[in-house]
Amino acid sequence: MTDHELDGLARRVGEALAARGLWLATAESCTGGWIAEAVTAIAGSSGWFDRGFVTYSNAAKADMLGVRDDTLESHGAVSEATVGEMAAGALARSRADLAVAVSGIAGPGGGSAVKPVGTVCIGWARRDASISTTTVQLPGDRAAVRRQTVILALQGVLERCR
């Protein structure tokens, strides 16, 4: 997906949120705020984007989003349990109706046999629905993994606006 296509996806997300009167919050680890950057690049995003949390360290995940220490210890930062709690925490600490959370191993180091480089977990939470999570294995270098994560996160937000 090109920059122009990513911009178009962010624009569609904004249109869908605005049409339904919904507010979005982001909770990002491996993307370092790129999801928030993509949506705030859209004119008028102040009408549907509430805030973004960049929680790169485990301490930040716990302090800013309320991710439980036992979740981080038992499952690790890159887990569906963690991104579920990140998304729930973003909702609890914002006025958003919908939150997306991401955590992953973008590389080039940091991977393991169980969680290789390219492993990314994404979670979405809506105030009026249950939390949903997924784990994907993304190909490419650090930039490619991060870009694909932004795209998947935004596509999931768009799906949850329906």
Secondary structure, DSSP 4 states (H G I P E B T S, - for coil): --HHHHHHHHHHHHHHHHHHT--EEEEESTTTTHHHHHHHTSTTGGGTEEEEEE--SHHHHHHHH---HHHHHHH-SSSHHHHHHHHHHHHHTSS-SEEEEEEE--SSS---SSS-TTEEEEEEEETTS--EEEEEE--SSHHHHHHHHHHHHHHHHHHHT-
